[in-house]
Amino acid sequence: MALPTEGPPPFTDSPLRISDTRGADFADAIRQASQQLVALDNGPLGVPVAEPAVRAFWIVRDRLDRADYDPRHGRDIRSAAAELAEVAGWALFDVEQHAAARRANQTALALAREAGDASMELLIRQNIAMCGEWTGNHPEALAVTRGVLAQGALSPRVEAIFRVREAKGLAGLARTTEAVKALALARSLLDDGTRDSDPYWAWWVTPEEIDGHLGHVFQDAGRTGEAIEVFQRVVNGPATVPVGHAGMSDARLLDCLLRERAWPDAEGLTHRIIAAVQARSSQRVRSALGRAAEQGRGCDNAPPSLRDALTHLADMVGTHPLDFA
């Protein structure tokens, strides 16, 4: 599914029913739509939200283009629209529609700047860096991140988010030692606790989120033993904040265990993943699980029971969880 760049939206009503409002109530309706989408994305049912997010945004974008709103509330409406475009950008990224996610992020950034919403602009720039890192454009990711860090005046929690992005950019450039130090700094910044100045959207950064990135840095650097230790801490620890992409550490741990031929641990983890995989809406997570399963079931020296479990897992993630047989 792509985010169109021009032309009218190919639908007549928003799936989240953004009502025909014109002033502050229009901005409120947009924000309520964003909140519903975020709740669905991170809820226990694993509901995909990319399509409804894009469709909802096009309803809003069409009304902005037609100036179908009270101009006295224009800045607030654009701020709310920027947030909805940001949600759509995240959702498109999570279903691996990277070109569409990039367009959504740029649209969101333009709206946030028109609205003078510096807080939302920070979140969008974080997303832009994340997308760059994920698609292999590590210099861009690092440049965006360091541009924000150089501005200063960030709360510790927000700085922690950008230190994570800095670390992933550094890791992509094979600067592992610097990446590990950046993640250690991110953890220490979280220890400062919350501040009144923290934006509401910073709820998702947690110690286990940072540890998941640390494990990934070790994994990509070939330091598999260290990666396993970190991922096991994440996977076996309590989840303080539910997120839709929570299974990523499971997928990366499975990959590491298979590479180390830790067959019993890999088989136990595979069965735990199978039990939960239908609630994983993140296509990035499902793709990572599929890659690990394909790698493991191709190992001739793996126990047959493990290969059977991995085959079952590969079949499960190859079909969207909401498809019907």
C-alpha positions as CSV (number, residue, x, y, z in Angstrom):
1,M,0.0,0.0,0.0
2,A,1.5,3.3,-1.1
3,L,0.8,6.8,0.2
4,P,-0.4,8.7,-2.9
5,T,1.5,11.9,-3.8
6,E,-1.4,13.6,-5.7
7,G,-5.0,13.3,-6.6
8,P,-8.1,12.8,-4.5
9,P,-8.3,10.0,-2.0
10,P,-9.8,6.8,-3.4
11,F,-12.5,6.5,-0.7
12,T,-15.4,8.5,0.6
13,D,-15.3,8.1,4.3
14,S,-12.7,7.6,7.0
15,P,-12.6,4.2,8.6
16,L,-12.2,6.0,11.9
17,R,-15.1,8.4,11.2
18,I,-13.4,11.8,11.4
19,S,-16.6,13.9,11.5
20,D,-17.4,16.9,9.5
21,T,-16.1,19.5,11.9
22,R,-14.4,22.8,11.2
23,G,-12.7,24.3,14.2
24,A,-11.2,23.1,17.4
25,D,-13.5,20.1,17.2
26,F,-11.9,19.2,13.9
27,A,-8.4,19.2,15.5
28,D,-9.8,17.1,18.4
29,A,-11.3,14.6,16.0
30,I,-8.0,14.2,14.1
31,R,-6.1,13.7,17.4
32,Q,-8.7,11.1,18.6
33,A,-8.2,9.2,15.3
34,S,-4.4,9.2,15.9
35,Q,-4.9,8.0,19.5
36,Q,-7.2,5.2,18.3
37,L,-4.6,4.1,15.7
38,V,-1.8,4.1,18.2
39,A,-3.8,2.1,20.7
40,L,-4.7,-0.5,18.1
41,D,-1.1,-0.7,16.9
42,N,0.2,-1.4,20.4
43,G,-2.8,-3.4,21.7
44,P,-2.9,-7.1,22.4
45,L,-4.8,-8.1,19.3
46,G,-2.1,-7.2,16.7
47,V,-4.4,-5.1,14.5
48,P,-2.7,-3.7,11.4
49,V,-3.2,0.1,11.1
50,A,-1.3,1.2,8.1
51,E,-4.3,1.3,5.7
52,P,-6.8,3.0,8.0
53,A,-4.0,5.5,9.0
54,V,-3.4,6.5,5.4
55,R,-7.1,6.7,4.6
56,A,-7.8,8.8,7.6
57,F,-4.9,11.1,6.7
58,W,-6.2,11.6,3.2
59,I,-9.6,12.7,4.5
60,V,-7.8,15.4,6.5
61,R,-5.4,16.3,3.7
62,D,-8.3,16.7,1.3
63,R,-10.1,19.1,3.7
64,L,-6.9,21.1,4.2
65,D,-6.4,21.4,0.4
66,R,-10.0,22.6,0.0
67,A,-9.6,25.0,3.0
68,D,-12.6,23.3,4.5
69,Y,-12.0,24.4,8.1
70,D,-12.2,27.5,10.3
71,P,-8.9,29.5,9.5
72,R,-8.8,30.7,13.1
73,H,-7.9,27.1,14.1
74,G,-5.5,26.5,11.2
75,R,-2.3,26.1,13.2
76,D,-4.0,23.6,15.6
77,I,-5.5,21.6,12.8
78,R,-2.2,21.4,11.0
79,S,-0.5,20.3,14.2
80,A,-3.1,17.5,14.6
81,A,-2.7,16.6,10.9
82,A,1.1,16.4,11.3
83,E,0.6,13.9,14.1
84,L,-1.8,11.8,12.0
85,A,0.7,11.8,9.1
86,E,3.4,10.8,11.6
87,V,1.3,7.9,12.7
88,A,0.7,6.9,9.1
89,G,4.5,7.1,8.5
90,W,5.3,4.9,11.4
91,A,2.6,2.3,10.3
92,L,3.9,2.3,6.7
93,F,7.4,1.8,8.0
94,D,6.3,-1.1,10.2
95,V,4.7,-2.9,7.2
96,E,7.9,-2.3,5.2
97,Q,6.5,0.3,2.8
98,H,9.6,2.4,3.1
99,A,9.1,4.8,0.1
100,A,5.6,5.6,1.2
101,A,6.8,6.0,4.8
102,R,9.4,8.5,3.7
103,R,6.7,10.5,1.8
104,A,4.5,10.4,4.9
105,N,7.3,11.6,7.1
106,Q,8.1,14.5,4.8
107,T,4.5,15.5,4.7
108,A,4.2,15.3,8.5
109,L,7.4,17.4,8.8
110,A,6.0,20.1,6.5
111,L,2.7,20.3,8.4
112,A,4.5,20.4,11.8
113,R,6.6,23.3,10.6
114,E,3.6,25.2,9.2
115,A,2.0,24.7,12.6
116,G,5.0,25.8,14.6
117,D,4.8,22.4,16.5
118,A,8.4,21.9,17.6
119,S,7.6,18.9,19.7
120,M,6.0,17.0,16.9
121,E,8.8,18.0,14.6
122,L,11.2,16.3,17.0
123,L,9.3,13.0,16.8
124,I,9.1,13.2,13.0
125,R,12.8,13.8,12.7
126,Q,13.4,10.8,15.0
127,N,11.2,8.7,12.6
128,I,13.2,10.0,9.6
129,A,16.5,8.9,11.2
130,M,15.0,5.5,12.1
131,C,13.8,5.0,8.5
132,G,17.2,6.0,7.1
133,E,19.0,3.6,9.5
134,W,16.6,0.7,8.7
135,T,17.0,1.1,4.9
136,G,20.8,1.3,5.1
137,N,21.2,5.1,4.8
138,H,23.3,5.4,7.9
139,P,25.1,8.7,7.1
140,E,21.7,10.4,6.6
141,A,20.3,8.8,9.8
142,L,23.4,10.0,11.8
143,A,23.2,13.5,10.3
144,V,19.6,13.9,11.2
145,T,20.1,12.7,14.7
146,R,23.2,14.8,15.4
147,G,21.5,17.8,14.0
148,V,18.8,17.5,16.7
149,L,21.4,16.7,19.4
150,A,23.4,19.8,18.4
151,Q,20.4,22.0,19.1
152,G,20.4,21.1,22.8
153,A,17.6,22.0,25.2
154,L,16.2,18.4,25.1
155,S,14.7,16.7,28.1
156,P,16.7,13.7,29.3
157,R,14.0,11.3,28.0
158,V,14.0,12.9,24.5
159,E,17.8,13.0,24.4
160,A,17.8,9.3,25.2
161,I,15.6,8.6,22.2
162,F,18.1,10.5,19.9
163,R,21.1,8.8,21.6
164,V,19.5,5.5,20.5
165,R,19.2,6.8,16.9
166,E,22.8,8.0,17.1
167,A,23.9,4.6,18.3
168,K,22.1,2.8,15.4
169,G,23.6,5.1,12.9
170,L,27.1,4.6,14.3
171,A,26.6,0.8,14.4
172,G,25.6,0.9,10.7
173,L,28.9,2.5,10.0
174,A,30.7,-0.3,11.9
175,R,31.6,2.1,14.8
176,T,30.5,-0.4,17.4
177,T,32.4,0.9,20.4
178,E,30.9,4.4,19.9
179,A,27.4,2.9,19.4
180,V,27.6,1.0,22.7
181,K,28.7,4.1,24.5
182,A,25.8,6.1,23.0
183,L,23.3,3.4,24.3
184,A,24.9,3.4,27.7
185,L,24.4,7.2,27.8
186,A,20.7,6.7,26.7
187,R,20.2,4.3,29.6
188,S,21.7,6.8,32.1
189,L,19.5,9.6,30.8
190,L,16.4,7.4,31.5
191,D,17.6,7.1,35.1
192,D,17.0,10.8,35.4
193,G,13.3,10.0,35.4
194,T,10.4,11.9,33.8
195,R,10.1,15.6,33.5
196,D,7.1,17.9,33.0
197,S,8.8,19.0,29.8
198,D,8.7,15.4,28.3
199,P,6.4,15.2,25.3
200,Y,3.5,12.8,25.5
201,W,4.9,10.8,22.6
202,A,8.0,9.8,24.5
203,W,6.2,7.0,26.4
204,W,7.7,4.1,24.5
205,V,11.4,4.6,25.3
206,T,12.2,2.2,28.2
207,P,15.3,0.3,29.4
208,E,14.2,-2.8,27.6
209,E,13.8,-0.8,24.3
210,I,17.3,0.4,24.7
211,D,18.6,-3.0,25.6
212,G,16.9,-4.5,22.5
213,H,18.9,-2.0,20.4
214,L,22.1,-2.9,22.3
215,G,21.6,-6.6,21.5
216,H,21.1,-5.6,17.8
217,V,24.3,-3.7,17.8
218,F,26.2,-6.7,19.2
219,Q,24.4,-9.0,16.7
220,D,25.4,-7.0,13.7
221,A,28.9,-6.7,14.9
222,G,29.2,-10.5,15.1
223,R,29.4,-10.5,18.9
224,T,26.7,-13.1,19.1
225,G,27.4,-14.3,22.6
226,E,27.0,-10.8,24.0
227,A,23.9,-10.3,21.9
228,I,22.3,-13.5,23.3
229,E,22.9,-12.3,26.8
230,V,21.2,-9.0,26.2
231,F,18.3,-10.4,24.2
232,Q,17.6,-13.0,26.9
233,R,17.4,-10.2,29.4
234,V,14.9,-8.4,27.3
235,V,12.8,-11.4,26.3
236,N,12.6,-12.9,29.8
237,G,12.1,-9.7,31.6
238,P,8.8,-7.9,32.3
239,A,7.4,-5.6,29.6
240,T,6.9,-2.3,31.2
241,V,5.2,-0.8,28.2
242,P,3.4,-2.8,25.5
243,V,4.5,-2.0,22.0
244,G,3.4,-3.6,18.7
245,H,7.0,-4.3,17.7
246,A,7.8,-6.1,20.9
247,G,8.6,-9.4,19.1
248,M,11.7,-8.0,17.4
249,S,14.0,-9.1,20.2
250,D,12.5,-12.6,20.1
251,A,13.3,-12.7,16.4
252,R,16.8,-11.5,16.8
253,L,17.5,-13.8,19.7
254,L,16.2,-16.8,17.7
255,D,18.6,-15.8,14.9
256,C,21.5,-15.6,17.3
257,L,20.7,-19.0,19.0
258,L,20.5,-20.7,15.6
259,R,23.8,-19.2,14.6
260,E,25.4,-20.5,17.8
261,R,23.7,-23.9,17.3
262,A,22.1,-23.6,20.7
263,W,19.4,-26.1,19.7
264,P,17.5,-26.7,22.9
265,D,17.2,-22.9,23.7
266,A,16.3,-22.2,20.1
267,E,13.5,-24.9,20.1
268,G,12.1,-23.6,23.4
269,L,12.0,-20.1,22.1
270,T,10.5,-21.1,18.8
271,H,7.5,-22.7,20.6
272,R,7.0,-19.6,22.7
273,I,7.1,-17.5,19.6
274,I,4.6,-19.7,17.8
275,A,2.2,-19.4,20.7
276,A,2.2,-15.6,20.4
277,V,2.9,-14.9,16.7
278,Q,-0.8,-14.5,15.6
279,A,-0.9,-11.3,17.7
280,R,2.2,-9.8,15.9
281,S,0.9,-7.3,13.4
282,S,4.4,-5.8,12.7
283,Q,5.5,-6.9,9.3
284,R,9.1,-6.1,10.3
285,V,8.9,-8.5,13.2
286,R,7.2,-11.2,11.0
287,S,9.8,-10.8,8.3
288,A,12.6,-11.1,10.9
289,L,11.0,-14.2,12.3
290,G,10.6,-15.7,8.8
291,R,14.3,-15.1,8.0
292,A,15.4,-16.7,11.2
293,A,13.1,-19.7,10.6
294,E,14.3,-20.2,7.1
295,Q,17.9,-20.1,8.2
296,G,17.4,-22.6,11.0
297,R,15.4,-25.2,9.2
298,G,18.1,-25.3,6.5
299,C,20.7,-26.5,9.0
300,D,21.1,-30.3,8.4
301,N,22.6,-30.8,11.9
302,A,19.6,-29.2,13.7
303,P,17.3,-31.7,15.5
304,P,14.3,-32.7,13.5
305,S,11.9,-31.4,16.1
306,L,13.5,-28.0,15.9
307,R,13.3,-28.0,12.1
308,D,9.7,-29.0,12.2
309,A,8.9,-26.2,14.6
310,L,10.8,-23.7,12.5
311,T,8.9,-24.9,9.4
312,H,5.6,-24.3,11.2
313,L,6.8,-20.8,12.3
314,A,7.8,-19.9,8.7
315,D,4.4,-21.0,7.4
316,M,2.7,-18.9,10.1
317,V,4.5,-15.7,9.5
318,G,4.2,-16.1,5.7
319,T,0.5,-15.4,6.0
320,H,-0.9,-12.2,7.4
321,P,-2.5,-12.9,10.8
322,L,-5.9,-11.6,9.7
323,D,-6.1,-13.7,6.6
324,F,-8.8,-16.5,6.5
325,A,-8.0,-20.0,5.2
